[in-house]
Amino acid sequence: MNSDKRLAKAAAIAALIGGGVVLGATGAQAIDDHAGASVLAPAVSRVANGQPHALADMVQAVGPSVVQIKVLKQAEAQPMSLGGDEGEMQDELGRLFGFRSDRGQAARREGPVESGLGSGFIIDRSGIVLTNNHVVDGATQVKVQLSDGREYRGTVLGTDPKTDVAVVKINGGGTFAPVRWGDSDRIRVGDSVFAVGSPFGLGNTVTAGIISARSRDIGEGPYDDFLQVDAAINAGNSGGPLFDGNGQVVGMNTAIYSPSGGNVGIGFAIPEALAKRVADQIIAHGSVSRGHIGVALQGVTPDIADAMGMKGTDGALVANVDIDSPAFFSGLKQGDVVRSFDGKPVTDVRALSRMVADAKVGSRVPIIVLRDGHSVALQLRIGGALNA
């Protein structure tokens, strides 16, 4: 299996854990193809509604909803160099028949077909599958293999590179077993979780652990808001579900931190709330439209906070307002610090970016800004930007 390996921005996460984040077409994967040992965290029983749950029972219940994604990709065409006797023959033919030969660029051959493996999970009985964008990105053919071995052709309904979410439709009749959605907004650090996927193409493999942290920014995009988990995640796990202790999906496994390429117990999952919201738009419209207001933002540093007489650094500083943008017509000005959006506190730039992106296009949202030492209330118009 030839994996398409991508290395996320190491500098962006260096301050967090001092290494690199790895993503790839075959899943939350290693930088190389060495299959490092996976360490299975102890299975932790949970109690729901007063009834104890065995992890084995939950795994058995959710297994039919987890799939393996197989993709084929056409590699880039490569120049075919004509050298030696072949090159000399072409030069001689050029002299005889009056055409010029550019040795080394005489022809181009199609690149080899590359294959990759990832994971996914069924979210609708009709055969709608959720996975990562980087699993199916550039795929010329997609196949979906169920846990019982059945294999179907798949069609990519749409993707969102900004959040690394993709939706695939299983081509074939029948009814499929969807997952049950959990609530990623309520899951806490320390809660038990387990991941199911196809690490290194091994089929449904289960690892267990806990939520290690929330709201991680790993430098992959403007909407980073990852759950950090210590359940073992390896190459091929990307796109697979992260379940809570009740067998409900709370995230989609997407990336790992790895200085060596193997699992070291630091993985990242897209929260259920974000993945589901993006998937719903793709299913309904084939693409994702996000709120847009036309500003450049920067964080509030302690120096800026002192200069503006602020207590703390919560908020997002408006560094620039585009002319004729929704923000411009709403009265937002350069130097304003946005402190509240639709009644919710704005902690930093990332928080405001996500709030604006999630807002309904065409709506007006009440915001509070700090301007010249005074709180000012505005009605912010939300414009639309496709795949912003």
Buried (B, 14 or more C-beta within 10 A) or exposed (E): EBBBBBEBEBEBBEEBBEBBBBBBBBBBBBBBBEBBEBEEBEBBEBEEEEEEBEBEEBBEBBBBBBBBBBBBBBEEEEEEEBEEEEBEEBBEEBEEEEEEBEBEEBEEEEEEEBBBBBBBBBBBEEBBBBBBBBBBBBBEEBBBBBBEEEBBEBEBBBBBBBBBBBBBBBEEEEEBBBBBBBEBEEBEEEBBBBBBBBBBBBBBBBBBBBBBBBBBBBBBBBBBBBBBBBBBBBBBBBBBBBBBBBBBBBBBBBBBBBEEBBBBBBBBBBBBBBBBBBBEBBBEEEEBBBBBBBBEBEEBEEEBBEEBEBEEBBBBBBEEBEEEBBBBBBBBBEBBBBBBBBEEEBBBBBBBBBBBBBBEBEEBBEBBBBBEEEEBEBEBBBBEBEEB
